Amino acid sequence: MKLLTTSALALIVTATSALADGHAACAAGKTLTEGTLTIATGNPAYYPWVMNDAPESGEGFEAAVAYAIAEKMGFGADAVTWVRTSFDEAIQPGAKNFDFNMQQYSITPEREEMVDFSLPYYTSAMAVLTTQSVVDGGATATIDSLKGLKWGAVGTTTALPMLSEVIQPESDPLLYNDNADVNAAIMAGQIDAALYDLPTALYLSVVVVEGGALLGQFPPEQSSAPDQFGLLMEDGNPLKECVDAAITALSESGELAAIEAQWLAEATGVPVIK
């Protein structure tokens, strides 16, 4: 392996410092408190987005992304301050007590009329919600295995095209009026599985569906109109361009994908369906 010369290493360090300095200059005078980045999360904040309700640890997907964005913007960990807000409170128009808020906010046209969003930092994958008994019965995270399951779905959901075009089950899915009926059908054993976006599936498997389990997740590009999460900011926040530049840099470098792999694949144990 060829070793870098001292001068080459110096050039890399200089370029990296210049990048951080450029982002820091972008944020100058635009944060609530000069020299400090104030980030909001939920109260409480949940796994796998924040581990142990402690965002300052940098552990959990959103906590890790927050510190990565802060670093790209020129803010060290000691220059990050956390505050808590309710989900609905932060969406309302008006002044904010944070520079940006991370609580799995889907970017929608309706919300954009009241607040600003950054570029997406996460595109939600579709995941297979089932029960542990189905997993114990031999179901695996492969298309061939999924074909043999009995599926349920809401009649108007975007999961239907995915079922018919990607999974192509051996029997027609049962259709229900709403997600509550789908979840009840899973628990009653009327169906084996249903498709939800990964964050919803994680929640349902732990809180709603007794004996719930996640069989696997599809790559986001295979989902129809997947949810995209953005950092929520006060409408007209001048910091948006700096945040967007930081997210772009993290995406292009592969750092954002690595954080996602660590906290939403490895930490949750939800395999990618093949």
N, C-alpha and C positions, 0 to 999 in steps of 0.2 A: 504494500500500500504506500502510495506517495505521500510524504509528510509535507504539510504546509510550511512555508518559510515564515520567519518572524514578520517580515514585511507584509506577506499575504494575510496573516492573522490580524495584523494591525489594520489592514484595509477593511476586513470583515467587521471588526469591532467598531471602526469609524462609521461604516455604512449603517450598522445596526443602531448606533447611537444617533446618527442623523435622522433615521426613520422615527425613532422614539421622540426626538426633539421636534420633528415636524408635526407629529400628532399632538404633542404637548402644546405647541404654538397654536394649533387649531383650536384647542379647548380653552386657551387663555381668556379669562374674562367672561366665560360662558357658563360656568358652573354656579350652583347656588352659593357655594362657599369657595372663594379663590384658593386654589391649590388642593382642593378636596373634591372627590367624586362621591356623590350621595346616591346610593342605590337602594331601591325598595324591593321587598319581597313580601310574601304572605305572612299572616299571623294566625296559626303557625304555617311554616313552610314544610312541604312534605317530600318524602322519598319518592322517586330517585332524583328529584330536582334539587333538593337540599338535604343533606344527611344530618340526622339528629337535630333538625330545626336550628342549625348553627351555620348560617351562610358565611360567617367570618372565617370558617375553617377552609373554605374553598373546595369543599367536598360535596359531590352531587353535580348533576349536569349543569343546572343554571348557575350555581355558585361558581363552578369552574369556568364557565363561559364568561361570567361577570368579571372575574379577575383577569382573564385573558384579554378581554376588551379594554379593561382599565389599563393594563400594561401597554397595550398598543397605543393607547391615548396618552401615555406618559405618566400614568399614576401608579406608583408602587402600592403594594398591599397596605402599607401603613397610611396611605392617603385615601383609602376607601372607607366610607362610613355607611352603615346599614340602618335603614328605618323599616317599619312595618306598616302595611296598609291592608284594608280589605280589598277583595277583587273588584267589587262593584264601585266602591268609593273612588278608586283610582281612574276608572273609565270616565267619570263625570267631568264635564268641562270646567275650566278654571285653573287657578294657580295650584302648583304642586309643591310638596315638601321633599321632592326627590329630583335628581337629574334624569334618571330613567328607572323603570319598574319592570321586574321580570316575574311573571306569574302565569306562564303559559298562555299569554294573550294571543288569540288568533287574530290575524289582520283581516278586518272586514271593512267594506265601504261605509257601513253605518257608524262604526266606531271611529273611522278616520274623519268623520264630520265633527267630532268632539275632541280628539287627541291626535297626536302625531305618532307614527310608528317608524322604527328603524327598518332597514332591510331585514329579511328573515334570517334568524340565527338557527332555526330548526324547521324542517319540513317533516310533518308527522307521517310515520309509516302506518300501514294497516296491520293489525295483529289479530290472531285467532284466539278468541276467548272460548274456553271449554271448561271441563271439570277434571279433577285429579283422577276420577274413576275412568274417564275416557283415555287419559294418558296411560294409566296403569293397564288399560285394556290393549295397549299396543300402538296407539296413534303417535305418529312422529312428525317432525317438521319437514316433510317432503310433500311435493304435489301429489305423488302417487297415493300417499296415505290420506291426504285431505280429500281426495276424490271419493273415498269410501265412507266418509262421514255424512251424517244427516245434518243439514244446515237449516238455519232460520234467519230471517231478515225482515226489517220493516219494508213494506212494499215500495216506498219512495226513496229508499236510501241509495247512496252511491256505491254501496257494497254489492248490489245486485249485478251491475256490469262486471265487477271483478270476479264474482262467483261464476258467472256464465262464461267469461272470456279467459280467465286465468286458471281458476281451479277446475271448472267443468265437472261438477260432482255427478256421481252415477245416478242420483235421484234428485228430483226437483226440490228446491228449498221450500220450506213452509214459510208463508208470509204472515206478518203480524201488523197490528195497528201502530205500535210504538215499541221503544226499546225496553220498557218495563215488561211488556208481554214476552219479548224475546228472552230476557233474563230469567223470567219465571219458567219459560219452556225449557231452558237449559237445566235449571234446578230440578224440574219435574222429570227430566230424562226424555222429554218429547223430541228434543233435538240434541245433537252432540256439540255443535259449535256455532259461533257467529263471528262476524268481522266487525271490529271497531278500530278507531284510531288508537295508536299505542298508549297515549296517556289515559284515555278513557278505559281501555282494556285493563291497564294496570290497576286503576282505581276499582273497577268492578270486580276484578279477581280477588282483591283483598277485602273490600268493604261490603259489596252487595251480593255477589253470587257465592252461596255457601259451598265450600269445597272447590272454589274457582281456581283455575290455572290458565296460564298462557302457553299455548303450544308453540307459537313462533310468530315472527314478524316478517312482512314482505319489505323489500327495499322500497323507499319512498317513491321512486320513479314508476313503480307498478301500481300505485294508488291513483284513483280517479279524483281529481280536484282535492288533493290533500290539504289539510290545515297547515298554515305557515305561521310560526310564532315570531313576533317582533317585540323589541323593547318599546314600552309605552312611555311617551313623553308628553309634556304640556304642549298644546297646540302652538305651533310657531317657534318651538324651542330651537335656538341657533346652534345647539350642540349636536343636532341631528346629523349634519354633514360629517362631523368628526366621528360620531358613532358608526355611521355607515362606512366610512373609510376603514375603521378598525375591523368591522365585520368582514369587509371585502378582503382585507389583508389576511385575516385568519382563515377565510375560505380558500383563498388562493394558495396559501402555504400548506394546507392540509391539517392545520392545528385544530380547526373546528371539527373536522371529521374524526380526528383522533380522540377528542374529548367526548364526542357522541358515542364512539365505539366503547370507550372506557365506562361511561356511566349509564348508557341506555341499552347496551348489549351485554357487556361483561358483567356489570354490577347487578343488573336485573335478571340475568341468566336467561333472557329471551333470545333463542337462536334465530338466525335468518333462515327463512324457508327456501329450500333449493328444489 
